[in-house]
């Protein structure tokens, strides 16, 4: 087998995998992963069921690949944002902008995440939870070094970090809803920022 042939096959392999992921996202626009069949995905992708199994062992593995694709690359971005912004208000504004950018660039992925976070496919629920836990750990590591967190115990820091992650997810859902309705995002943005200010005020006065 020549190097050219190997390269051509790898390109085709990537195209097929991309076609399967895109077809699944399209089919999931109005339904849950648990209701979607493998043959529906392969038909939409224009490939055979046999080709599907060269890439995924089943629909749950395809779902976890979509979770990874949607969230894994954001960890570096979130860490960079936390390092570049000092006070709570600047971090909050940067976080809201980050979520808005994600919804604009990957609306189908966000819709999938919102629906499947508490959906019927256990492997996908667990993959989403694992990603959100990782975000909470990264945020908690920064919050634990802030002067505003002086004297906080580890459990309280984790609770706050998780609250902020849940807020990001809720904000993504609000932006997605506004987009689907064709509404301006200013109301959702203002609400998200006000909620973050409220969380910060609670943090300042928290005594554990």
Number of C-alpha atoms within 10 A of each C-alpha: 5 7 8 9 10 11 11 11 12 12 11 12 15 12 12 20 19 13 18 25 20 18 18 26 21 16 17 20 15 11 14 15 23 15 9 14 13 17 13 14 25 21 13 16 20 13 16 13 14 9 14 21 12 11 15 15 10 12 21 17 14 21 26 18 15 22 22 16 13 19 17 14 10 16 14 10 12 17 14 11 16 20 11 12 14 11 11 17 14 14 17 22 16 17 23 23 13 18 19 22 14 18 21 15 11 12 21 18 22 23 19 23 23 16 19 21 18 14 16 14 18 14 15 26 20 14 18 24 14 12 17 18 16 16 22 21 17 17 21 22 15 15 20 19 10 13 8 16 16 10 10 14 11 11 11 17 21 19 13 19 23 20 15 20 20 14 18 21 17 15 23 27 20 20 28 23 15 16 15 10 9 9 13 11 15 11 13 21 18 13 13 23 18 13 15 23 15 12 16 17 11 12 16 11 9 12 9 9
